[in-house]
């Protein structure tokens, strides 16, 4: 069976050298994508959906890799897996080695939470299996309790796994005689990945599994692959465009031909379609929620399709490609791999070294990441790609033998390399099992389990001895508390301050969970006269959720709402919503945790969110002050009944 492929002239690389295989506009698109990701990581409140930049990279990778493989098959009727994989190794591995060695060594010097789980992170990095290693270790992409040093390598793992499997699958696809069926098979693979992501996603649960999974997040790679096949079809979109412009579109069903001709003709419409798709990606970067169902049930798939439109408009239309390939964007795009690799570890290390880092430090980190990536591109990536690893070693040997001074430079570099290997080894060996925040959460969980066991034992003893005197009422016997991991970390201090308090707290819990929990306690008869709710850390809240809480506890119980303290874009809105709700509802008070802990962040765990022992006492003091203020009848609603006093813990009525 003979298969014939010929790359259209308009789809052949337009760069100065044959080896660069550069398509018009793709470097500029890479520059935009990596810039969006950097803004998302450094300033999430500016672009809360900036994570979509990774999906743009997936589409570009699928498009380029499939195009390379198809071109090779068209020339030689075969695909050299050894040559393909060696090119990928030369492209991806050289920058990764110094990244891991240097960042692990710096992490070892800094110590603390950044070392937690470093061994499995390094394992995931060197095996290109970071995503599955993270999933197996129950790590969370969205968690703030563990500053994973190499978290950004999950996407590199997804791409590498695709590179490992796709050549075999593509060979099978190319054996299909019909170009339409070949395209349909690849599109079906992408659709299955989209559907699988939507099926596995559970609203309210941590979406890391569906976000990290190669099975659930490969549709962007398949979309790019489908675009590469489509533009290489004799009767595909590229040919239809040319025929439409010439007035001679005659291939395919008449209806499809007319539709594609109208879409692609005249040629001047292409850049505006590309621009509209690019604006759509920008809108998603500005508004698509990272943990909401809209992202995982169609949103990320839509980003992949929009990216395909941008790539089509760029490689098929010289004008739009030139628009994207402005000098700055092209320069950033050529170095985008290194920028993506370095920006996140440097950001994490800077956060450990300067916990109170602000905008200035974030901008400095971004600048350093770009400079390091530029140096890596100039002196490491490009030489290895041009000469190969063995050629690079030969060049280094020749450099070292030219003079004693150059030999000394090579010797110093070798010494530094050995030090970095030693530092990386030490970092993995001394890495603690859990972060300081996780240790506090674990301590709180154990305390709650022990308190629950004690209550059950005391109840059993009283039931077995009817003559025993009833237990005295402790202050905490009047309080039911529902909270998240911040309350869980403060549980020992809450129990000490309010003996007998009933605490129901869990990691990553949001406000939407509270009404059902409180309603269940009320139905079981265990809900106490005073209810404390601390659930603003993990996401925005709504007035409807607060109204549901009030309905669940009934009109006669007092409610204390704990403000949130976290470096999250929703924190201010959460605290405003809590204050506004309390201002217009009876028997509702505010525990001002945010204002109380803000001047004392040194007593928080390494994540700057969860309290240590001293912070836990401040948390308990906030609740105690709110209860003292709620002791008399709450003023009638209809006017702002209180304001924060000079003491951030105490709430005082407005005089």
Steps between C-alpha positions, in 0.01 A plus 500: 500500500641835400420815691593834352544820695636825380534801723343806335751772429312740723544259790873450466723670754571861416815552704849569386634150567358163407548357849304762690167388347345824605140580409383857477338628820564201725785657693285805562215278619742321732607836637139592574428162661800503734432863595143411595623212717753724677236760581269225628765365736642833618182711502200263496257782575591660166448190283317237708462284188858535380555127539349466150841596361610141561221374273621732225843336533339157472336590170823645359691187602245263350500700175878514461578144607233350274618713210859384545399135516269521199764680293758233586257226405422674171871519413621155607185289552617443857546680832831470682403474866862517611557828317165640614556422866863615493385837366250526784770412754738761358222756512361435846761342727801740495316794664331265747821370658638831633148602606460196727854510639512872573149535642532192721827629640354843576197333659736295721675820610167668582344194667145477629181416315649534153685169553183300567447232236812605311605140437188409305508835323851429373389148403209646303729753333765254382247239383262749334224352714447794733127513443435138594745508791313802634163332456626186676628714787167687529674830431280792402567752226262735680628450858677777689630275777799360312731715285589236239828605345446335161120510475515654152664187359163322487434643153843395375416147616172499306680608183782247541255215551324611181834504315566145621169352382391719208751381234365144531139618489570731206660219301179302544292802399708555187421147385139608452446580131234766545629840610159583647497186713853571619391845608183365660699247706728770643205729572322213674799447729484868596125489560537191721758683712263797536210276601716305744610823670140616534391161633772475766465861617300527821375849597629603840781241495866570427534482118872414499440147368312619192736791446822297526390180329647417161176321419280796591719788382635383163228652284714807427775278361247310289348827380840615379561163337163517324581850372831375360324219314224732380740752354686219321190344343480541123138608553548644847453850630828622354411382151146631531640839587721507194225374273250745641735787435545375144125444459543129437404306815379167365600235761283341765123515538351810344353631824826464691696655216275804484515543879879473514536729200288767666698456821839532339435750220606766462845452649480834676240350734750252647689745725177627651387146577835438661476823696149414620622159618795662676265743675288202606806342662573832672144519632531148643831596663323791667182325616513118482508363859781257573291266715152549356303253286505733199872434453480122510171453320578674175703809587848356448381317190377831359844650566654220293265570208569875520872424499454295184333798333788728603760254366308453174474875449870542575650226285255550209504877506830683489350826626357357823818298557702821475265667747568228753872488432583843633867511606423491873245217481720299265799542733293388800347214303837361395598486867156406631603148602773625729282781634226251583747263667670760720225741600309277743794354702651848532161634610470230768856552626448876516182445701693286749787747528270805523161388636358852483609548139299758309462616144861621476641158591264325258611726217864438595442123492338527157797700372750249641307211344516667159873572534584146611288359217678726250840381625387138483371551145822664386766281662325170564187431297613626161849340503355162600225521237752589228780258594330237713614391844817328381582792274454737791737291713759502221467877468546537875809278488644709220426818693675364811817401317554835331654670805559458872250774580226324309591172667461676836155623398393147410646371827307756704182412313557131577551582868179701507320209337624260768391740774154525346473122478596477867253772594221327311579169669502665843168675428332171411645320804404761763157584353232490773191284459248786523486879504459704815141575396429132442654418839269750668199363311595146597538605863156661493345192342652272765375729774147490361510122474618474862233744620230305317621175657497663846141622453385155390668340800346750743155450347536124533607532864203721588258262329647205690466681834158670533591634847801695370476876524456680167816646353549870563431727204823634349514819287559301184193284557293785359700532176489312170779598258521417129817596317781431258867413551567831678250406770639147502851634563360714784306211657736443797478866602122509447458197724723659761304827490154341467510154664241271347463695174364286215722555195431368149790618282657361182769593248394689185141545621306798365199695621256306281554192719385671822118500456480123453735431792307729734162369383617143571613599850170676566305194384711278727445729797872572545504861377575734789370850584805677355631420151845605377572480125853549364485415129635790296851379420441272203284703265248779453166491680148619421222658700280203414743269678490718811120512488495121474720478810266730690199292394674176602579615856159659560401845629605457865866399472786748495737490202867602493661540156881488494671725246762351267872567477677370190688641204214423264313725262164413658596576864396866497165415342439226756562733792282774350216250450530376861497853642208607282298195599560548871410868476144420397418181692420445865711277721791503254849619598841514338822346634767720346769240430628690195572825683625324812762284326613746230761669728621163629563285193821375662285266715352331192631181340723508194206546262411832669140380546475239775569600861761355730433475876517876557291563192247245622463695825437818300238312299328389822522855640321635192211261556492581873477873428215443254316290758547769766347755266213265412423429867232771525220513244637590161382848384213494254594492136429785261813699579867411528502375861875478550837582365848373562653678797859609546576155636463276193371214714217686671177597323329803651151636430475834325407768749 
